[in-house]
Amino acid sequence: MNDSLLYPEINEKRSYRMLDGIWKFAFDEEAKGERENWNNGLPGQEYMPVPGSFAEFFTDKKRKNYCGNFWYETDVFIPEKKEGMKQLLRFGSVTHRAKVFCNGILVGEHEGGFLPFVCDITAVVKPNGNNRIVVLGNNELNERTLPCGAVKIKKDGTKLAKPYFDFFNYAGIQRSVWLMEIPETSIKDIDICYRIEQKDAEIRFSVVTEWTGASPKQLCVKLRDEDGKLVKEILLPVDENADAENKSGRTDGTLYVEDAKLWQVLDAHLYTMELFLLSADDTMLDCYRQKLGIRTVTVRDGRIMVNDQPVYLKGYGKHEDFDVLGRTFNWSIAKKDFECMKWTGANCFRTSHYPYAEEWYQFADEEGFLIIDEVPAVGMMRSMHNFVDAGTGKYTYFFETPTVSELLANHIRETGEMIARDKNHPSVIAFSLLNEPETTSEVSREYFEKVFEAARRFDPQQRPLTGALEKNSSPEKCKCFPFMDFICLNRYYGWYISGGEDFDEAEELFCDEMVRWDRVRGGRPIVFTEFGADTIAGLHDLPGTMWSEEYQKEYYEMNFRVMDRFPFVQGELVWNFADFQTGEGIFRVNGNHKGIFTRTREPKSAAFILKERWSRIPDRTA
Ligand code: GCB
């Protein structure tokens, strides 16, 4: 990982321009674009919004379900750059993989559809002229990359994505694109850790710098409170020898803050760390302003602690999903979602099943929301309907595949990229490294041991690590929960298991499993990361039958009864915040309807049950 993933910023030394808008677009069914030099310019006259999920726009199935290579192009006038600067393209994400060309020349490649990447275009830019940016994207699924799935080749040769997961395989340039100009000698990465002692706090930081010419000499660090008042200032040397070969240095330091205003659940207070990189003669070479929230996260005595106080997680598993927008980030939808979540009394969400756009985390930092940040490790079970297979007990082998070492390398790389991107958000209280993989075999144990070990190395804050387990990962059979700091369970008692006419059996079965978890959990708290029932808004029935709003209410009442019996349950994230789009099939009615809100965010009746319950459960206890 050589690129700096710091979020773009405009300041004394840095500038950017967003390239969002209408780009030229072309499907490339025969994968002939590279041969035919489309990197120099696309044929045809199709246009596409950037960011956008292309599947949402088309009225015919062929283009909606398109699987394979696709291309984007835009022309950008780039003025002559200032001396000592470099020009970068930053993509918030391209799903699932991309090659980027500038003026026909390959400037970068990236695998993984939910994390940002940066391409240095300095050497190929035509200054004071038009520059052509072309992106070759691809949305095929396989078992070597995340998330997992397959591609079916139809008789006519067209490809069809076959996800091993339950959300629509939206693709394209789904997040913003920035053209950035930053100094060649620059701040590359920032690690921040906290220690809190009574009213005071210690902020330990480590700043990585890189340079081309003369090395930077000093780093000036200023801390400002939320009113902009200067709280602390220090000047430190840059250790140029930290990685002299790569012209990369490091500065470690500590700021002591008296009477620190802590970042608390639903009571956020953010400081700003201003970093100024200086030359030997005190010229400012680069600067960066990093927001931070002073808070610690630990798991102790079976509790999840923020600032040494137990918090109970209330909230949702979500998706980046909305009508027409597909998986595109939109500030207004995010605002609406936070308002709906707060209205129900929630304090937490999981970024199921992939890292969301960075703006979600910025918003959560400001709102005091807690995030379980999840890597796109979903579909690691060879099953199109793992939600159904989960209950059957059948062995859904996965990690025996000969390509598993490639998958593992990608899993570790993406975990590293996610943590590098998100490590300084106070809202991120844990990383989830898996969703419902096969975990009962020795090979799965060996696999996940390596993933967890790598994640612990990557996170400077040593946050709790976890992962969401499905029903086959039972207390007796799961070999991977011992790697977790708290155990996350996805359970559907009363829906996939003992649903409908068998509902009366569900509660007992659920309780029985909880008793068995208590025997093996070894003091770890348990958080429910999924439980829910498909519900068609407006469908009413007495007595409540499956799919009706009454059934969803009864379902939640029963589930909460069970959870309340077991004090080691330390969180409940219902599935899902809102109805969302999936592939077509006999289990889905134009998408998954387990939302508490509809896809357009109208509340179903169960929303009022959550609101009533969560307003009674305190966010933190003494
Ligand atoms: C699960 C999956 C989630 C599905 C959900 C469901 O276990 O983790 O992606 O959407 O079940 O609704 O079936």
Residues whose N, C-alpha, C, O or C-beta is under 5 A from the ligand:
A	BS01	GCB	D166 F387 E436 N490
